[in-house]
């Protein structure tokens, strides 16, 4: 009786490991990714959640001289010190200003840039340039003492009492100059990289519709909508995790 041939062995191809660098928004710190990071690491990915100078556990460094360039340098220096390459770089809210500066300076180290309900600045513009006049007036009050206090959490869609209490324990005031300093490109602001925009729409803050309208339907962008509030990493971490894995 002829010997039955052995079936060809199936070698399982491992999922490609990604390196994520998640940059928080204004008044927050690396702590805000607490609900997102474990799932990414459990899936085998490498995750960094830098805290920008003067915030979170780096609050002891806070001073009015900190500006947008300082925060861009924070992240560029992380990429270089850790020798990170093929990075999926995400910026939330104000963090969009930061990751745009990083993409302009360190595009060679990046695989994709994700704007998570974030500012998408043009060359020569500051965050203040994109705010509604009423909200700009609130931020401009920081010129007096050099710092801007956090906006009410209701604007960010955070209403669960435990989340409100958690954020209030950790959020910090932030240097006014980080909002007022324009970004200046030395290259193209990362426009040559694959990019993704995530728009949070329930409730919308009113600040990010303009950027969603700019990139929605643009073949050069991936676009997602999350029906949750602006602080989506806290109010809908599962949705953020899903989008991160899809954009790896």
C-alpha positions in Angstrom: 0.0 0.0 0.0 1.6 3.3 -1.0 2.6 5.6 1.8 0.4 8.6 2.1 2.3 11.8 1.5 2.6 14.1 4.5 0.7 17.3 4.2 2.8 20.4 3.6 3.6 22.1 6.9 2.0 25.4 7.4 4.3 28.0 8.8 2.4 30.7 10.7 3.6 34.1 9.6 3.8 36.3 12.7 2.0 39.6 12.7 4.3 42.5 12.1 5.2 44.2 15.3 4.7 47.9 15.4 6.2 50.7 17.5 3.7 53.3 18.6 4.5 56.7 20.1 1.4 58.3 21.6 1.6 62.0 22.2 -1.0 63.4 24.6 -2.9 66.7 24.3 -2.9 69.9 26.3 -2.9 69.7 30.1 -2.6 65.9 30.0 0.4 63.6 30.3 1.5 60.1 29.3 -0.9 58.9 32.1 -3.9 59.5 29.8 -3.2 56.4 27.7 -3.6 54.0 30.6 -6.7 52.4 29.1 -5.1 51.9 25.6 -1.5 50.7 26.2 -2.1 47.3 27.8 -4.1 46.0 24.8 -1.4 47.2 22.3 1.4 45.5 24.3 -0.7 42.4 24.7 -0.9 42.2 20.9 2.9 42.2 20.8 3.5 45.9 19.9 6.0 48.3 21.5 4.4 51.4 23.0 5.9 54.7 24.2 3.8 57.4 25.9 6.1 60.4 26.5 5.0 63.2 28.8 5.8 66.6 27.4 7.9 69.0 29.5 6.1 70.7 32.3 3.2 68.3 32.5 2.3 65.1 34.3 5.2 63.6 36.2 7.4 66.3 34.6 5.4 69.1 36.2 8.4 70.1 38.3 10.0 71.4 35.1 7.0 73.8 34.3 7.9 77.3 33.4 6.5 80.0 31.1 9.5 79.7 28.7 8.3 76.2 27.5 7.0 76.5 24.0 5.9 74.3 21.1 9.5 73.8 20.0 10.3 72.4 23.4 7.6 69.8 23.1 8.6 68.9 19.5 12.2 68.4 20.8 10.8 66.1 23.6 9.5 63.6 21.0 12.3 63.9 18.5 14.8 63.3 21.3 12.8 60.2 22.3 12.9 58.8 18.8 16.7 59.4 18.6 17.6 58.2 22.1 15.6 55.0 21.8 16.7 54.6 18.2 13.2 54.1 17.1 12.3 53.5 13.4 9.1 52.6 11.4 7.2 54.4 14.2 3.4 54.9 14.1 3.3 58.4 15.7 0.0 59.6 17.1 -0.9 63.1 18.4 -4.1 63.8 20.3 -5.6 67.4 20.2 -2.7 69.8 20.9 -0.5 66.8 20.3 -1.3 67.3 16.6 0.9 70.5 16.6 3.7 68.5 18.2 3.6 65.5 15.9 3.5 67.7 12.8 6.8 69.3 14.0 8.2 65.9 14.7 7.2 64.6 11.2 8.8 67.7 9.7 12.1 67.0 11.5 12.2 63.2 11.7 10.1 61.8 8.9 12.8 59.1 8.1 12.0 57.5 11.5 8.2 57.3 10.9 5.9 54.9 9.2 2.6 56.7 9.7 1.3 59.8 11.5 -2.2 59.7 13.2 -4.1 62.8 14.1 -6.5 61.8 16.9 -9.1 64.6 16.9 -6.1 66.8 16.6 -4.8 70.1 15.2 -3.4 69.8 11.7 -1.4 73.0 11.4 -0.1 74.7 8.3 3.4 76.3 8.1 3.6 79.5 10.1 0.4 78.9 12.1 -0.1 78.5 15.9 -2.8 76.6 17.7 -4.5 79.9 18.5 -5.0 80.6 14.8 -7.5 77.7 14.6 -9.6 78.5 17.7 -13.0 80.1 17.8 -12.6 83.7 19.0 -14.4 82.9 22.3 -12.0 80.1 23.1 -9.0 82.0 21.9 -9.9 84.7 24.4 -9.9 82.1 27.2 -6.5 80.8 26.2 -5.1 84.3 25.8 -5.8 85.0 29.5 -2.7 82.9 30.0 -0.5 85.7 28.8 -0.8 87.4 32.2 0.7 84.6 34.3 2.3 82.6 31.6 0.1 79.5 32.1 -3.3 78.3 30.8 -5.6 76.4 33.1 -7.4 73.3 31.7 -10.7 73.8 30.0 -13.8 72.2 31.5 -14.0 68.4 31.0 -17.5 68.7 29.6 -16.0 70.2 26.5 -13.9 67.0 26.1 -17.0 64.7 26.5 -15.8 63.3 29.8 -18.8 62.8 32.1 -18.3 59.5 34.0 -17.6 60.5 37.6 -14.6 58.1 38.0 -13.0 59.5 34.8 -13.6 63.1 35.8 -12.0 62.5 39.2 -9.0 60.6 37.7 -8.3 63.4 35.1 -8.7 66.2 37.7 -6.1 64.5 39.9 -3.5 64.6 37.1 -4.2 67.4 34.7 -1.9 70.5 34.9 -1.8 74.0 33.7 0.3 74.5 30.6 2.7 77.2 29.3 0.9 79.8 27.2 3.7 79.9 24.7 3.0 76.3 23.6 -0.4 77.6 22.3 0.9 80.8 20.9 4.2 79.8 19.1 3.7 79.2 15.4 5.1 76.1 13.8 7.7 76.5 11.2 8.6 73.8 8.7 12.1 73.0 7.5 10.6 70.4 5.2 7.0 69.6 4.2 5.6 69.0 7.7 5.4 65.3 7.1 3.1 65.6 4.1 4.9 62.8 2.3 4.1 60.2 5.0 1.0 58.0 5.2 -1.4 59.9 7.4 -4.7 59.2 9.3 -7.2 61.5 10.8 -9.7 60.5 13.5 -12.7 62.8 14.1 -14.6 62.5 17.4 -18.1 63.7 16.9 -20.2 63.0 20.1 -20.0 65.6 21.3 -17.8 67.6 18.9 -15.7 70.3 20.5 -16.1 72.7 17.5 -12.3 73.0 17.0 -11.6 69.9 14.8 -14.4 69.9 12.3 -12.3 72.2 10.1 -9.5 69.6 9.9 -11.9 66.7 9.3 -13.5 68.7 6.4 -10.0 69.3 4.9 -9.0 65.6 4.8 -12.2 63.7 4.5 -12.4 62.3 1.0 -8.7 63.0 0.3 -7.2 59.9 -1.2 -3.9 60.7 0.6 -5.5 60.2 4.0 -7.2 57.5 5.9 -10.2 58.9 7.7 -12.1 57.5 10.7 -15.0 58.8 12.8 -15.5 57.9 16.5 -18.9 58.7 17.9 -17.5 59.7 21.3 -16.1 62.7 23.0 -12.8 64.4 22.4 -10.9 62.6 25.1 -11.6 59.3 23.3 -8.7 57.4 24.8 -10.6 57.7 28.0 -14.2 57.6 26.8 -13.8 55.0 24.1 -10.4 53.2 24.5 -11.7 50.2 22.5 -12.4 52.4 19.5 -8.9 54.0 19.7 -7.2 50.6 20.0 -9.1 49.2 17.0 -8.0 52.2 14.9 -4.4 51.9 16.0 -4.3 48.3 15.1 -5.9 48.9 11.7 -3.3 51.6 11.0 -0.3 49.7 12.1 
